Amino acid sequence: MEGGPLATKGASLINLLRNIGAGIGLSLMSCLLVRNSTLERSEDEHHHAQHFGLASVQGRACPTFTQAEFVVFTDNFKLMIFVSCRRPYW
């Protein structure tokens, strides 16, 4: 063994912190996805109802839902890219 028990403890601590950070990141991204998709869908439905006179399409499969999910997913992906590029390298 090159580093001894101290190196093993350090590696396990770094692994623990990395796993905790990954869990926090996943929960944050899923929370943002759900919250922003709801907001985007309601804005799209309001826009369609205002301009095209359509009734609420809540609970039905419609292009608004798919479009809202796509927009929010790409926004979350852009956020992940921004955060990962600004991360300090040490």
Residue pairs with C-beta under 8 A, 6 or more apart in sequence:
1 7
3 10
29 76
29 79
29 80
32 72
32 76
32 79
33 72
33 73
33 76
36 72
36 75
36 76
37 68
37 69
37 72
40 68
40 71
40 72
41 64
41 65
41 68
44 64
44 67
44 68
45 56
45 57
45 58
45 64
48 54
48 57
48 64
49 55
49 56
57 64
